Every structure is written in C-alpha cells, then in structure tokens.
Amino acid sequence: MTLYYTLVFMLLVAEMTIFMLLIVPLPFTIRRRMFTFISENPVIAKLQYGLKITFIFILILFIDSVNRVYRVQVELAAATDNGKGSGTAAIMGHERLEVQARKFYSQRNMYLCGFTLFLSLILNRTYIMILEVLRLEEKIKQYEGTDKNTKQAEKLAMAGEPGEISRLKKELAKKDQDLENLKKQASGLHREYDSLTEKYAQTQEDGTPKKMK
C-alpha cells in the first residue's frame, strides 16, 4: 500500500473511533461541555478546515481508483474474448496473476476511499444532529426549571426579595387596593344615580316636584 493510501486508511480508522465516541451514551453536562469545546476551539476549527481539503484529495483518489477498476475490467474482458476466439488462453501464468492483482488493488483502493468519504458524511450529519438534540434538551430544561442557570436566576430572585422585588410587590398591592376603592366609589355613585333617577321620574309623573329629603 502506498503512502497516501496508508494515510487514507489511518483517517478511516480515526473516523471510526470518533464515530464510536459520538454514539457512546454520556451525561448531558459532559456531552454539552465536550461539544461546546469542539464548536468553540479555534484549533479544532483549523483542523476541520484542513480535513475538508484532505477529503477533496481523497475524492480525487476515489475517482482515479474507480477509473482503474474500470480499465482493468475492460482489459480482462478483452483478453478473455481474445483467448476464446483463438482457442487458447491469452493470459496465462504470472500475466493472469498480475491482472488479478491489479484488479484487487484497484478495488481495494476504491472501497477504502469510498468508505472514508461516506463515513465523513455520516460523521458530519451525526455531529449536527447531536448539537440540535443538545440545544433542544437545554431549552426543555430551561422551560422545566431544571437548568443550572435557571436555578441560579431563581435563587438571585429569592435573594433580592427584600429589595426591588418587595418594593414592586408593595406597589402592586397598593394599585390593587386603589382599584378596589375606585370600584366601591363607582358602585356607590351608580346607586345614588339610580336613586336620583327614580325620584326625578316620580316628580314627572305627579306633575309637581316633591320635597327631597
């Protein structure tokens, strides 16, 4: 195996290891810290950029290996047809073994590059899905009040009870009391208005105003 295909194989093994680490069940806090570190670390960002360039070269190697497999297949088929037409085997001994070896190496390189590219797509999609799941879990914890930041905010609110929050509650209670007083005054005025309306109606019916007490 040549040097660049050896590097491709090492990259494939690294991808398999990373994939196993991604699917290992971990506590929510540890998983969130790990993915936060991966997302915000500038060194890992540069490494990801370098891997994108590397995958472009692997794609070129994959296309070349597919081309080699096709050419070996065509060569082997042509040699087999020539052997049948002449009545003798056109490829014998070490020549046939050489063609079979070239076919095997070409197919091996094609599978190696193909699986490396395919696993890179799976890793990228898995990483995005895990980030989305972590974001949704964090939102759920905030809504349920089980998140650490939410608990801290509640503690701060409780600690500030005698201060600003207490003053606001007193103002709210005062407004409620004023509103209740206004309702009572409005009710009294409404009853007085009804009483005056009835007395006025009686004076109109009798034709003479009555002495009002």
N, C-alpha and C positions, 0 to 999 in steps of 0.2 A: 504494500500500500504506500502510495506516495505521501509526501509531507502534507500537502493541502487536504488530501482525503483523511489523513490521520487527524488533522485539526478539526475537520468536519465531524469525525466520529467522537472526538472529545467534546465538541459542542453539543452533540446529540446526547451524550451521557449527562452533561451538565443540565440540559433541558429536562431530561427525565428526573434528575434529582430535584430541581426546582419545582417541577410539577408535583412530585410527591410531597414536598414541603407545603405547597399551597393547599393540598387537599387534606392534610393532617388536621384533625379537629383540635382547635386551641381555644382557650378562654377569650371572651370578647375583648377584654382590656389588652391582652398580649397581642392579639391579632391586629387591633386598631393601632397600637404603637408601632408594630412591625411595618404595616402598610403606610402609616404616616411617615416613618423614616425612609421607606423606599420612595415615596412620592416626593419628598422634600429634599432629599440628599442630592447635592449638585454632582457629586462623584458618580452616583448611580445614573443620573441623567446623562452624563457624558458617556458612560458605559453603554447605555441603551442606544445612544446615537451611533456609537461605534458598531454595535451589533446590527443595526439597520443596514449599515454599509456592508457588513460581513454577509448578511443574508442576500444582498444583491449579488455578490460574487458566488455564493452557493447556488443561487438561481441560475447563473451562467453555467456553472459546473453541471447542474441538473440537465439543462438543455443540451449541453455537449454530450453528457452520458446517454441521453435518450437518442441523440443522433448516432452515437457509436453503436448502440444496441440495434438500431435500425439497419445500419450498414453491415453489421456482422450477420444479421438475419438474411439480408439480401444476398450477401456473398455465399453464405452456407446454402441457401436455396438454389442459387445459380450453379454452384459446384455439384449439388446433388442431382440437378436436372441434367448437367453435362455428363455425369457419371452414368446415369440411366440410359442416356442416348448412345453412349459409346459402348455400353455393355460392361464396363469396368468401373471400379470406384475411382473417382478423380482425386479424392482426398483420402490418403491412407497414412497410417502410422503417426509419426510426430506432427505432420501437417494437420491432420484432423484434430489431434490433441491441442495444437496451437489455436486453431479456430474456436474450439470449445472453450479453451482458457480465456481467449479474448471475449467471448460471449459471456462467460461467467463474471469476469471482472467488470465488464460494461454494465451488466445487470446489477451487480453489487453496488457500483458507484451510483447508479440511477436510484436504487432503493435507499441508499444511505442519504443522498442529497434530498430525495423526495420526503422521506420521513422527518428529516431535520427541518425542512421548510413547513411541513404540515404541523409538526409539534410546536413550532414557533407561533403559528396562528392560534393553536389551541391555548397556549400559554397566555398570549395577549388577550384573548377573549375571556379566559378564566380570571385573569387579573382584573379586568374591567368589571366583570360580574361580581367578584368579591368586594371590590370597592363600592359598588352600588348597594350590595347587601349590608355592608358596614354602615353606609350612610343612612339607609332606611332603619336599621336597628338603633342607631343613635337617635334618630327622630322619634322612634317609638318610646325609647327610654325617657326622652325629654317630655313627651306627652304624658307618660305614666308617672312622671316624677321620680323615677329611679336612677336618673343620671346623676353623676357626681356634681357636675356644675349646677344642675337644678337644685340639688340638696343644699349646696353652698349658698345659692341665692335665697333659698327659703330660710336658712339659718341667719343670713345677714338681715333678712326682713324681720325675723323674730328679734334679733338683737337690736334693731332700730325701732322697736315698738314704742318705747317711751318717748321717742323724739318726733321725727317728722310724721311717721305713720299715726302715732297717737294724736297729734295735732289735727291731722286730716280727718281722723275718725270723729273727733270732737266737733269740728266744723260741719261734718256731715250730719251728726246728731242734731246740731243746732239748726241746720237748714230743715231737717225733718220736722223739728218742733215748730219752727216758723210756718212751715207749710200746713201743719195740723191746726195752728191758731188761725191761719187765713181761712181754712175750710170751715172752722167753727164760726168765724165772723161772717163768712158768706152765707152760712146756713141761717144765722140769726137775722141777717138783713133780708134774706128770702122770706122768712116767716113774717117779719114786720111788713114787708111789701105786700104779702098776701092779705094780712090783716087790714092794711090801709085800703087795699083794693076792694075788699068786701064792704067796708064802711062807706066807701065812696059809692059803690053800687046801691047800697040801701038808701042813701040820700037821694040818688037819682030816681029810685022807684017811688019814694014818698013825695017828691017834689019840693020838699023843704029840707034844708040841711039840718042834721041833728047835732046836738051839742056833744062834742067829742070829749071824753074824759082825758 
